[in-house]
Amino acid sequence: MGLSNIREFMHAHCRFRLRSGREVFGVVWEGGPGPNDHLQFCTIGEYERSRREPGQLPHAIPMSVEEILHAERLKG
């Protein structure tokens, strides 16, 4: 998936299938310190906690766009 395809899944609860074969549930958004880390990822719980408590930043993990093979928005 490219960055343009992933943009429709940003800031939404999703299931991601990664190049490593793992399947993870969480939220991605743009932003990262390095040129290869265009995305930040955190769990759904971390993301929702940071939204309820604005001073609490989520514990985000840098992720490159190339790591994501498939994304699916979760219902609910």
PEPE-V664042 format. One record per residue. N is the residue number from 1. RES is the residue in one letter. SS is DSSP state (A for helix, B for strand, O for the rest). PHI is phi in degrees with one decimal (NA if undefined). PSI is psi in degrees with one decimal (* if undefined). Layout:
{{N;RES;SS;PHI;PSI} {N;RES;SS;PHI;PSI}}
This chain:
{{1;M;O;NA;144.0} {2;G;O;-97.7;170.7} {3;L;A;-59.5;-38.4} {4;S;A;-63.7;-34.1} {5;N;A;-74.2;-35.3} {6;I;A;-74.4;-25.6} {7;R;A;-55.4;-32.6} {8;E;A;-70.6;-13.0} {9;F;A;-104.0;-0.9} {10;M;O;-69.4;142.6} {11;H;O;61.3;25.6} {12;A;O;-125.7;150.4} {13;H;O;-70.8;121.6} {14;C;B;-140.2;163.1} {15;R;B;-109.7;130.1} {16;F;B;-118.8;134.6} {17;R;B;-102.3;124.2} {18;L;B;-99.6;160.9} {19;R;O;-56.4;-30.6} {20;S;O;-71.3;-10.1} {21;G;O;98.3;-11.2} {22;R;O;-74.7;153.9} {23;E;B;-119.1;125.4} {24;V;B;-127.0;152.3} {25;F;B;-114.5;129.9} {26;G;B;174.8;-156.8} {27;V;B;-133.5;139.6} {28;V;B;-120.4;154.5} {29;W;B;-152.6;161.9} {30;E;B;-76.6;147.6} {31;G;O;131.6;132.2} {32;G;O;-176.8;157.3} {33;P;O;-72.7;-31.7} {34;G;O;-108.3;165.2} {35;P;O;-67.2;-24.4} {36;N;O;-94.4;-6.7} {37;D;O;-108.6;73.9} {38;H;O;-77.9;-18.1} {39;L;B;-120.0;154.4} {40;Q;B;-118.8;143.7} {41;F;B;-129.6;141.6} {42;C;B;-149.4;165.8} {43;T;O;-69.4;162.3} {44;I;A;-61.3;-40.6} {45;G;A;-62.5;-44.7} {46;E;A;-61.8;-43.4} {47;Y;A;-63.1;-47.2} {48;E;A;-66.3;-37.0} {49;R;A;-62.3;-41.1} {50;S;A;-68.6;-27.2} {51;R;A;-76.6;-34.5} {52;R;A;-74.4;-34.0} {53;E;O;-119.4;89.3} {54;P;O;-54.8;-28.8} {55;G;O;-77.8;-11.1} {56;Q;O;-97.7;108.2} {57;L;O;-78.6;142.6} {58;P;O;-70.7;149.7} {59;H;O;-78.7;96.5} {60;A;O;-97.4;150.0} {61;I;B;-114.8;126.5} {62;P;B;-64.1;140.6} {63;M;B;-143.0;135.8} {64;S;O;-87.2;152.2} {65;V;A;-59.5;-35.7} {66;E;A;-66.2;-18.1} {67;E;A;-71.0;-26.1} {68;I;B;-91.4;119.7} {69;L;B;-93.7;-34.1} {70;H;B;-150.7;143.6} {71;A;B;-133.1;142.2} {72;E;B;-138.7;124.9} {73;R;B;-73.0;133.9} {74;L;O;-85.2;145.0} {75;K;O;-83.4;149.5} {76;G;O;122.1;*}}
